[in-house]
Amino acid sequence: MQRVEIVEKLQSILISVLKLDNVIINDELSAANVDGWDSLTHMVIITEIEKRFGVQFKLRELNKLTNMGNLIALIASKTN
């Protein structure tokens, strides 16, 4: 899957789950930078990502993620 497609889907998920008008996704974006992104919404976001991309994450993979760039790379590796 192309990076552009991944970013578009992620943006849709974040807007939907966080109920925000617009979220600009860049590689440095993290939960700390977004209002309303707490531990509960984080789990909802991860669940939605797994559903929409048809992937499953291992706990150790999730624990290594530090920002959106890492997440995009992980999704790309699982969808290609």
Secondary structure, 3 states (H helix, E strand, C coil): CCHHHHHHHHHHHHHHHHCCCCCCCCCCCCHHHCCCCCHHHHHHHHHHHHHHHCCCCCHHHHHHCCCHHHHHHHHHHHHC
